């Protein structure tokens, strides 16, 4: 089976076409956008995400379901999330469940809006099973963790 989809990036005035056979045996899947159709990619270990439109929490759930053995994730997106809610450890929000990244050991979130740093560091949104090597802008990290005093980020930052 051949799967394809096209991304149009208006701001950059570029287009990108993804064409691949399914099932795929690639170890890397790059430049995934919101248009990603899903599927199971059990051989992929490294994933990169890019879009000019925001990634919402549900998108990351699709990613972890499609790439269950993902070890490295690189994210580039400077647009704030549209459906951002106020999450805290004591806010038992039934609408959102924490996404478990069972194999992730490297996370690159340098060129991102603060919403995505929260997406991965807040314990109500993300559950990291392993120690993760984190590449991040230090000032952004300080801001999101409130100078390393924010309780909701302690579990994923310990």
LOMI-558059 format. One record per atom (N, C-alpha, C, CB): residue number from 0; residue in one letter; atom name; x, y, z. Coordinates in steps of 0.02 Angstrom, whole numbers, plus 50000, padded with zeros to 5 digits. Glycine has a CB too. Example, Ala and Ser with C-alpha at 12.3 -4.5 7.8 and 13.67 -1.06 7.14 Angstrom:
<pamis>
   nr  rest  atom      x      y      z
    0     A     N  50660  49716  50390
    0     A    CA  50615  49775  50390
    0     A     C  50660  49835  50390
    0     A    CB  50565  49776  50452
    1     S     N  50642  49888  50354
    1     S    CA  50684  49947  50357
    1     S     C  50645  50002  50394
    1     S    CB  50704  49970  50286
</pamis>
This chain:
<pamis>
   nr  rest  atom      x      y      z
    0     X     N  50042  49941  50000
    0     X    CA  50000  50000  50000
    0     X     C  50045  50062  50000
    0     X    CB  49952  50000  50061
    1     X     N  50027  50111  49959
    1     X    CA  50063  50175  49956
    1     X     C  50019  50228  49989
    1     X    CB  50080  50194  49881
    2     X     N  50049  50265  50035
    2     X    CA  50014  50319  50070
    2     X     C  50048  50385  50054
    2     X    CB  50012  50306  50147
    3     X     N  50008  50437  50044
    3     X    CA  50037  50503  50031
    3     X     C  49993  50557  50061
    3     X    CB  50046  50514  49955
    4     X     N  50025  50612  50076
    4     X    CA  49989  50672  50097
    4     X     C  50032  50732  50083
    4     X    CB  49969  50669  50172
    5     X     N  50000  50790  50077
    5     X    CA  50035  50852  50059
    5     X     C  50026  50904  50113
    5     X    CB  50010  50879  49991
    6     X     N  50081  50938  50129
    6     X    CA  50079  50995  50175
    6     X     C  50090  51059  50136
    6     X    CB  50134  50987  50231
    7     X     N  50051  51110  50152
    7     X    CA  50060  51176  50124
    7     X     C  50078  51224  50180
    7     X    CB  49995  51200  50085
    8     X     N  50135  51255  50175
    8     X    CA  50158  51303  50226
    8     X     C  50155  51372  50196
    8     X    CB  50230  51285  50251
    9     X     N  50102  51409  50211
    9     X    CA  50091  51475  50181
    9     X     C  50144  51525  50201
    9     X    CB  50023  51501  50200
   10     X     N  50160  51526  50265
   10     X    CA  50209  51575  50290
   10     X     C  50277  51565  50256
   10     X    CB  50217  51568  50366
   11     X     N  50299  51504  50249
   11     X    CA  50363  51489  50217
   11     X     C  50357  51486  50142
   11     X    CB  50390  51423  50244
   12     X     N  50296  51487  50116
   12     X    CA  50282  51481  50045
   12     X     C  50314  51418  50016
   12     X    CB  50307  51543  50007
   13     X     N  50301  51362  50051
   13     X    CA  50328  51297  50030
   13     X     C  50274  51244  50035
   13     X    CB  50389  51278  50074
   14     X     N  50285  51190  49998
   14     X    CA  50243  51131  50002
   14     X     C  50288  51071  50013
   14     X    CB  50199  51122  49939
   15     X     N  50261  51019  50043
   15     X    CA  50299  50958  50053
   15     X     C  50251  50899  50042
   15     X    CB  50331  50955  50125
   16     X     N  50274  50851  50003
   16     X    CA  50235  50791  49990
   16     X     C  50269  50731  50022
   16     X    CB  50227  50780  49913
   17     X     N  50231  50695  50062
   17     X    CA  50255  50633  50093
   17     X     C  50226  50574  50055
   17     X    CB  50236  50630  50170
   18     X     N  50269  50530  50031
   18     X    CA  50248  50470  49997
   18     X     C  50288  50412  50026
   18     X    CB  50257  50475  49919
   19     X     N  50254  50360  50049
   19     X    CA  50290  50304  50077
   19     X     C  50248  50241  50070
   19     X    CB  50307  50317  50151
   20     X     N  50282  50184  50072
   20     X    CA  50247  50120  50071
   20     X     C  50229  50101  50143
   20     X    CB  50292  50064  50038
   21     X     N  50174  50065  50149
   21     X    CA  50150  50045  50215
   21     X     C  50135  49971  50213
   21     X    CB  50088  50086  50237
   22     X     N  50160  49931  50257
   22     X    CA  50199  49951  50316
   22     X     C  50269  49973  50297
   22     X    CB  50203  49893  50366
   23     X     N  50297  50016  50340
   23     X    CA  50362  50045  50327
   23     X     C  50413  50016  50375
   23     X    CB  50359  50122  50333
   24     X     N  50475  50010  50350
   24     X    CA  50530  49984  50392
   24     X     C  50581  50038  50407
   24     X    CB  50563  49925  50358
   25     X     N  50563  50102  50395
   25     X    CA  50609  50158  50408
   25     X     C  50621  50166  50483
   25     X    CB  50581  50223  50377
   26     X     N  50683  50183  50503
   26     X    CA  50695  50196  50574
   26     X     C  50681  50268  50593
   26     X    CB  50767  50179  50591
   27     X     N  50669  50312  50543
   27     X    CA  50660  50383  50555
   27     X     C  50601  50408  50514
   27     X    CB  50724  50423  50539
   28     X     N  50560  50450  50544
   28     X    CA  50506  50482  50507
   28     X     C  50510  50556  50521
   28     X    CB  50435  50452  50527
   29     X     N  50523  50596  50469
   29     X    CA  50537  50667  50479
   29     X     C  50482  50713  50455
   29     X    CB  50599  50684  50445
   30     X     N  50482  50772  50484
   30     X    CA  50439  50828  50464
   30     X     C  50364  50810  50463
   30     X    CB  50459  50853  50396
   31     X     N  50342  50778  50515
   31     X    CA  50271  50761  50521
   31     X     C  50232  50824  50540
   31     X    CB  50260  50704  50573
   32     X     N  50175  50833  50508
   32     X    CA  50132  50891  50522
   32     X     C  50064  50866  50547
   32     X    CB  50124  50936  50459
   33     X     N  50019  50913  50558
   33     X    CA  49951  50896  50578
   33     X     C  49914  50854  50526
   33     X    CB  49912  50960  50592
   34     X     N  49938  50854  50464
   34     X    CA  49907  50816  50411
   34     X     C  49925  50742  50413
   34     X    CB  49926  50844  50344
   35     X     N  49968  50722  50458
   35     X    CA  49990  50653  50464
   35     X     C  49929  50607  50472
   35     X    CB  50039  50644  50523
   36     X     N  49922  50556  50427
   36     X    CA  49862  50515  50428
   36     X     C  49862  50460  50482
   36     X    CB  49853  50484  50362
   37     X     N  49917  50451  50517
   37     X    CA  49920  50398  50568
   37     X     C  49944  50332  50539
   37     X    CB  49852  50389  50600
   38     X     N  49933  50279  50576
   38     X    CA  49957  50213  50557
   38     X     C  50005  50188  50611
   38     X    CB  49991  50214  50488
   39     X     N  50025  50127  50606
   39     X    CA  50071  50097  50654
   39     X     C  50140  50089  50622
   39     X    CB  50045  50029  50681
   40     X     N  50190  50120  50652
   40     X    CA  50259  50119  50626
   40     X     C  50304  50090  50681
   40     X    CB  50283  50190  50605
   41     X     N  50305  50024  50686
   41     X    CA  50341  49992  50741
   41     X     C  50416  49990  50734
   41     X    CB  50316  49922  50750
   42     X     N  50443  50011  50677
   42     X    CA  50516  50012  50667
   42     X     C  50546  50081  50677
   42     X    CB  50533  49986  50598
   43     X     N  50504  50132  50679
   43     X    CA  50528  50201  50685
   43     X     C  50551  50214  50757
   43     X    CB  50473  50251  50664
   44     X     N  50612  50241  50763
   44     X    CA  50640  50257  50829
   44     X     C  50649  50333  50838
   44     X    CB  50706  50222  50839
   45     X     N  50653  50370  50783
   45     X    CA  50664  50443  50787
   45     X     C  50610  50478  50745
   45     X    CB  50735  50462  50763
   46     X     N  50580  50530  50774
   46     X    CA  50525  50566  50742
   46     X     C  50538  50641  50749
   46     X    CB  50457  50546  50773
   47     X     N  50525  50678  50695
   47     X    CA  50526  50751  50700
   47     X     C  50459  50778  50678
   47     X    CB  50584  50781  50657
   48     X     N  50437  50830  50713
   48     X    CA  50372  50861  50701
   48     X     C  50383  50934  50683
   48     X    CB  50326  50855  50763
   49     X     N  50348  50957  50631
   49     X    CA  50351  51027  50611
   49     X     C  50284  51048  50581
   49     X    CB  50409  51039  50560
   50     X     N  50261  51107  50600
   50     X    CA  50202  51135  50568
   50     X     C  50200  51209  50583
   50     X    CB  50137  51100  50591
   51     X     N  50166  51246  50538
   51     X    CA  50153  51317  50550
   51     X     C  50089  51326  50590
   51     X    CB  50149  51355  50484
   52     X     N  50049  51272  50596
   52     X    CA  49988  51273  50635
   52     X     C  50001  51237  50701
   52     X    CB  49930  51238  50596
   53     X     N  49963  51254  50753
   53     X    CA  49976  51225  50818
   53     X     C  49964  51150  50821
   53     X    CB  49935  51259  50870
   54     X     N  50003  51117  50863
   54     X    CA  49992  51047  50880
   54     X     C  49952  51046  50945
   54     X    CB  50060  51007  50888
   55     X     N  49897  51009  50946
   55     X    CA  49856  51003  51007
   55     X     C  49874  50938  51042
   55     X    CB  49780  51006  50989
   56     X     N  49850  50931  51103
   56     X    CA  49865  50873  51145
   56     X     C  49846  50807  51109
   56     X    CB  49828  50877  51212
   57     X     N  49789  50807  51075
   57     X    CA  49766  50748  51039
   57     X     C  49814  50727  50984
   57     X    CB  49696  50760  51010
   58     X     N  49848  50775  50953
   58     X    CA  49897  50759  50901
   58     X     C  49954  50718  50931
   58     X    CB  49924  50824  50869
   59     X     N  49978  50737  50990
   59     X    CA  50032  50700  51021
   59     X     C  50010  50630  51041
   59     X    CB  50058  50738  51084
   60     X     N  49946  50621  51057
   60     X    CA  49920  50555  51071
   60     X     C  49922  50512  51007
   60     X    CB  49847  50559  51097
   61     X     N  49904  50541  50950
   61     X    CA  49909  50505  50887
   61     X     C  49981  50485  50872
   61     X    CB  49882  50547  50829
   62     X     N  50028  50530  50886
   62     X    CA  50099  50517  50873
   62     X     C  50124  50459  50915
   62     X    CB  50141  50580  50887
   63     X     N  50109  50459  50979
   63     X    CA  50134  50405  51022
   63     X     C  50100  50338  51005
   63     X    CB  50121  50422  51097
   64     X     N  50039  50339  50980
   64     X    CA  50005  50278  50958
   64     X     C  50035  50253  50892
   64     X    CB  49930  50290  50951
   65     X     N  50055  50298  50849
   65     X    CA  50083  50278  50784
   65     X     C  50156  50255  50790
   65     X    CB  50079  50336  50736
   66     X     N  50192  50282  50839
   66     X    CA  50263  50266  50848
   66     X     C  50276  50241  50919
   66     X    CB  50307  50329  50832
   67     X     N  50252  50181  50935
   67     X    CA  50256  50157  51004
   67     X     C  50327  50146  51030
   67     X    CB  50218  50093  51010
   68     X     N  50376  50138  50986
   68     X    CA  50445  50126  51006
   68     X     C  50489  50187  50994
   68     X    CB  50473  50066  50970
   69     X     N  50459  50245  50988
   69     X    CA  50496  50308  50976
   69     X     C  50543  50322  51034
   69     X    CB  50447  50367  50965
   70     X     N  50607  50332  51017
   70     X    CA  50658  50347  51067
   70     X     C  50678  50420  51067
   70     X    CB  50719  50303  51056
   71     X     N  50673  50452  51008
   71     X    CA  50693  50523  51002
   71     X     C  50637  50561  50968
   71     X    CB  50759  50530  50963
   72     X     N  50621  50619  50997
   72     X    CA  50570  50663  50968
   72     X     C  50598  50733  50964
   72     X    CB  50505  50661  51010
   73     X     N  50594  50762  50904
   73     X    CA  50614  50831  50892
   73     X     C  50553  50870  50870
   73     X    CB  50671  50836  50838
   74     X     N  50541  50927  50902
   74     X    CA  50481  50966  50888
   74     X     C  50501  51037  50870
   74     X    CB  50434  50965  50949
   75     X     N  50471  51063  50816
   75     X    CA  50479  51132  50795
   75     X     C  50410  51161  50782
   75     X    CB  50525  51139  50732
   76     X     N  50389  51208  50824
   76     X    CA  50325  51241  50814
   76     X     C  50321  51301  50860
   76     X    CB  50266  51191  50827
   77     X     N  50312  51360  50831
   77     X    CA  50310  51422  50871
   77     X     C  50239  51449  50880
   77     X    CB  50352  51474  50838
   78     X     N  50189  51412  50858
   78     X    CA  50120  51434  50865
   78     X     C  50092  51408  50931
   78     X    CB  50076  51409  50806
   79     X     N  50059  51451  50970
   79     X    CA  50029  51428  51033
   79     X     C  49971  51380  51019
   79     X    CB  50004  51487  51074
   80     X     N  49960  51335  51066
   80     X    CA  49905  51288  51060
   80     X     C  49839  51325  51065
   80     X    CB  49909  51232  51114
   81     X     N  49790  51304  51025
   81     X    CA  49724  51336  51026
   81     X     C  49682  51312  51085
   81     X    CB  49687  51322  50962
   82     X     N  49690  51249  51103
   82     X    CA  49648  51219  51154
   82     X     C  49684  51212  51220
   82     X    CB  49623  51151  51131
   83     X     N  49728  51259  51234
   83     X    CA  49766  51258  51296
   83     X     C  49718  51271  51354
   83     X    CB  49823  51310  51295
   84     X     N  49723  51227  51404
   84     X    CA  49684  51235  51464
   84     X     C  49732  51243  51522
   84     X    CB  49636  51176  51476
   85     X     N  49707  51265  51577
   85     X    CA  49748  51272  51637
   85     X     C  49753  51205  51671
   85     X    CB  49720  51327  51685
   86     X     N  49812  51175  51669
   86     X    CA  49822  51110  51700
   86     X     C  49864  51118  51762
   86     X    CB  49856  51061  51651
   87     X     N  49844  51084  51813
   87     X    CA  49885  51080  51873
   87     X     C  49878  51011  51902
   87     X    CB  49866  51135  51925
   88     X     N  49923  50992  51946
   88     X    CA  49922  50925  51974
   88     X     C  49858  50910  52011
   88     X    CB  49981  50915  52019
   89     X     N  49827  50961  52042
   89     X    CA  49767  50949  52080
   89     X     C  49703  50961  52039
   89     X    CB  49766  50993  52142
   90     X     N  49710  50976  51976
   90     X    CA  49653  50986  51932
   90     X     C  49639  50921  51896
   90     X    CB  49666  51044  51881
   91     X     N  49593  50882  51922
   91     X    CA  49577  50817  51893
   91     X     C  49532  50828  51832
   91     X    CB  49542  50771  51944
   92     X     N  49562  50849  51778
   92     X    CA  49525  50864  51717
   92     X     C  49513  50798  51680
   92     X    CB  49564  50914  51672
   93     X     N  49450  50779  51675
   93     X    CA  49431  50716  51644
   93     X     C  49438  50717  51568
   93     X    CB  49360  50697  51663
   94     X     N  49442  50777  51539
   94     X    CA  49446  50783  51467
   94     X     C  49514  50766  51438
   94     X    CB  49427  50853  51446
   95     X     N  49566  50771  51478
   95     X    CA  49634  50761  51454
   95     X     C  49669  50709  51497
   95     X    CB  49673  50827  51453
   96     X     N  49698  50660  51465
   96     X    CA  49737  50611  51502
   96     X     C  49810  50619  51484
   96     X    CB  49712  50538  51489
   97     X     N  49852  50603  51531
   97     X    CA  49924  50608  51519
   97     X     C  49945  50556  51467
   97     X    CB  49964  50598  51585
   98     X     N  49988  50577  51422
   98     X    CA  50013  50532  51370
   98     X     C  50077  50500  51395
   98     X    CB  50026  50571  51303
   99     X     N  50080  50434  51389
   99     X    CA  50138  50396  51413
   99     X     C  50187  50384  51355
   99     X    CB  50117  50329  51445
  100     X     N  50248  50407  51364
  100     X    CA  50301  50396  51316
  100     X     C  50347  50342  51345
  100     X    CB  50341  50463  51300
  101     X     N  50334  50280  51327
  101     X    CA  50367  50223  51361
  101     X     C  50439  50213  51340
  101     X    CB  50329  50161  51347
  102     X     N  50459  50232  51280
  102     X    CA  50527  50221  51257
  102     X     C  50568  50284  51247
  102     X    CB  50525  50183  51192
  103     X     N  50536  50342  51253
  103     X    CA  50570  50405  51239
  103     X     C  50629  50416  51286
  103     X    CB  50521  50464  51245
  104     X     N  50688  50429  51256
  104     X    CA  50747  50445  51297
  104     X     C  50782  50509  51274
  104     X    CB  50796  50386  51294
  105     X     N  50756  50541  51222
  105     X    CA  50784  50605  51200
  105     X     C  50728  50649  51172
  105     X    CB  50839  50595  51146
  106     X     N  50724  50711  51198
  106     X    CA  50673  50758  51178
  106     X     C  50707  50824  51160
  106     X    CB  50620  50768  51234
  107     X     N  50696  50847  51098
  107     X    CA  50726  50910  51075
  107     X     C  50669  50959  51064
  107     X    CB  50768  50899  51009
  108     X     N  50664  51008  51109
  108     X    CA  50611  51059  51105
  108     X     C  50643  51128  51114
  108     X    CB  50556  51047  51159
  109     X     N  50686  51145  51067
  109     X    CA  50723  51208  51070
  109     X     C  50684  51264  51036
  109     X    CB  50792  51201  51038
  110     X     N  50659  51252  50976
  110     X    CA  50626  51303  50935
  110     X     C  50550  51294  50940
  110     X    CB  50649  51300  50861
  111     X     N  50522  51306  51000
  111     X    CA  50452  51294  51012
  111     X     C  50421  51350  51054
  111     X    CB  50441  51226  51046
  112     X     N  50356  51355  51050
  112     X    CA  50318  51399  51094
  112     X     C  50316  51366  51164
  112     X    CB  50244  51411  51067
  113     X     N  50309  51406  51216
  113     X    CA  50308  51380  51284
  113     X     C  50253  51328  51296
  113     X    CB  50300  51437  51333
  114     X     N  50199  51331  51258
  114     X    CA  50145  51282  51266
  114     X     C  50171  51211  51256
  114     X    CB  50089  51296  51216
  115     X     N  50219  51201  51211
  115     X    CA  50244  51133  51198
  115     X     C  50292  51110  51253
  115     X    CB  50279  51131  51130
  116     X     N  50325  51157  51284
  116     X    CA  50366  51140  51341
  116     X     C  50321  51116  51398
  116     X    CB  50410  51201  51365
  117     X     N  50266  51152  51408
  117     X    CA  50216  51129  51457
  117     X     C  50187  51062  51438
  117     X    CB  50160  51181  51464
  118     X     N  50175  51052  51374
  118     X    CA  50146  50988  51350
  118     X     C  50189  50929  51373
  118     X    CB  50141  50989  51273
  119     X     N  50255  50937  51372
  119     X    CA  50299  50881  51390
  119     X     C  50322  50882  51462
  119     X    CB  50358  50882  51345
  120     X     N  50319  50938  51496
  120     X    CA  50345  50940  51564
  120     X     C  50291  50936  51618
  120     X    CB  50384  51002  51574
  121     X     N  50229  50955  51602
  121     X    CA  50177  50950  51653
  121     X     C  50156  50877  51663
  121     X    CB  50116  50992  51632
  122     X     N  50154  50855  51725
  122     X    CA  50138  50786  51739
  122     X     C  50065  50768  51723
  122     X    CB  50152  50771  51812
  123     X     N  50022  50817  51714
  123     X    CA  49953  50804  51696
  123     X     C  49944  50793  51621
  123     X    CB  49909  50861  51719
  124     X     N  49996  50809  51582
  124     X    CA  49992  50801  51509
  124     X     C  50037  50745  51484
  124     X    CB  50011  50866  51475
  125     X     N  50094  50735  51516
  125     X    CA  50143  50687  51492
  125     X     C  50171  50645  51550
  125     X    CB  50201  50722  51456
  126     X     N  50179  50580  51536
  126     X    CA  50210  50535  51584
  126     X     C  50271  50505  51549
  126     X    CB  50160  50479  51608
  127     X     N  50330  50522  51575
  127     X    CA  50393  50496  51546
  127     X     C  50418  50439  51590
  127     X    CB  50447  50553  51542
  128     X     N  50425  50380  51560
  128     X    CA  50444  50321  51598
  128     X     C  50519  50316  51611
  128     X    CB  50422  50259  51563
  129     X     N  50558  50348  51568
  129     X    CA  50631  50343  51572
  129     X     C  50661  50411  51587
  129     X    CB  50661  50314  51507
  130     X     N  50725  50411  51605
  130     X    CA  50761  50474  51608
  130     X     C  50769  50497  51536
  130     X    CB  50831  50466  51643
  131     X     N  50754  50559  51524
  131     X    CA  50754  50587  51456
  131     X     C  50807  50641  51451
  131     X    CB  50684  50614  51437
  132     X     N  50848  50636  51398
  132     X    CA  50895  50689  51382
  132     X     C  50856  50745  51350
  132     X    CB  50954  50664  51335
  133     X     N  50855  50803  51381
  133     X    CA  50814  50859  51359
  133     X     C  50857  50914  51329
  133     X    CB  50772  50886  51416
  134     X     N  50843  50932  51266
  134     X    CA  50875  50990  51234
  134     X     C  50822  51045  51232
  134     X    CB  50903  50973  51162
  135     X     N  50837  51101  51267
  135     X    CA  50787  51153  51275
  135     X     C  50823  51220  51287
  135     X    CB  50738  51137  51332
  136     X     N  50790  51274  51270
  136     X    CA  50816  51340  51285
  136     X     C  50809  51352  51360
  136     X    CB  50778  51396  51244
  137     X     N  50864  51370  51392
  137     X    CA  50865  51376  51465
  137     X     C  50815  51429  51490
  137     X    CB  50935  51395  51489
  138     X     N  50811  51486  51457
  138     X    CA  50764  51538  51480
  138     X     C  50692  51514  51474
  138     X    CB  50774  51602  51438
  139     X     N  50676  51477  51422
  139     X    CA  50609  51449  51415
  139     X     C  50594  51399  51471
  139     X    CB  50601  51415  51346
  140     X     N  50643  51358  51486
  140     X    CA  50635  51309  51540
  140     X     C  50623  51344  51607
  140     X    CB  50697  51264  51545
  141     X     N  50661  51396  51621
  141     X    CA  50652  51434  51683
  141     X     C  50582  51465  51686
  141     X    CB  50705  51489  51689
  142     X     N  50559  51491  51629
  142     X    CA  50494  51523  51626
  142     X     C  50437  51473  51639
  142     X    CB  50484  51558  51558
  143     X     N  50439  51416  51605
  143     X    CA  50385  51367  51611
  143     X     C  50385  51334  51680
  143     X    CB  50393  51313  51557
  144     X     N  50443  51322  51708
  144     X    CA  50447  51290  51774
  144     X     C  50443  51341  51831
  144     X    CB  50512  51250  51780
  145     X     N  50433  51404  51813
  145     X    CA  50430  51459  51861
  145     X     C  50492  51458  51905
  145     X    CB  50366  51454  51905
  146     X     N  50549  51461  51871
  146     X    CA  50614  51460  51903
  146     X     C  50624  51397  51945
  146     X    CB  50623  51522  51947
  147     X     N  50600  51341  51917
  147     X    CA  50609  51274  51945
  147     X     C  50572  51265  52011
  147     X    CB  50682  51260  51956
  148     X     N  50516  51301  52020
  148     X    CA  50476  51294  52081
  148     X     C  50406  51269  52068
  148     X    CB  50473  51361  52117
  149     X     N  50389  51256  52006
  149     X    CA  50321  51235  51988
  149     X     C  50312  51161  52002
  149     X    CB  50306  51251  51913
  150     X     N  50266  51144  52047
  150     X    CA  50256  51075  52068
  150     X     C  50236  51030  52009
  150     X    CB  50202  51072  52121
  151     X     N  50194  51053  51964
  151     X    CA  50170  51012  51909
  151     X     C  50225  50990  51860
  151     X    CB  50117  51049  51870
  152     X     N  50283  51022  51863
  152     X    CA  50338  51002  51819
  152     X     C  50392  50961  51855
  152     X    CB  50370  51064  51789
  153     X     N  50385  50952  51919
  153     X    CA  50438  50918  51958
  153     X     C  50448  50845  51938
  153     X    CB  50422  50922  52031
  154     X     N  50394  50809  51926
  154     X    CA  50400  50737  51910
  154     X     C  50438  50727  51845
  154     X    CB  50330  50705  51905
  155     X     N  50421  50763  51793
  155     X    CA  50454  50754  51729
  155     X     C  50521  50791  51724
  155     X    CB  50410  50778  51674
  156     X     N  50538  50832  51773
  156     X    CA  50602  50868  51773
  156     X     C  50650  50841  51825
  156     X    CB  50590  50942  51785
  157     X     N  50630  50792  51863
  157     X    CA  50674  50767  51916
  157     X     C  50729  50723  51889
  157     X    CB  50633  50727  51968
</pamis>
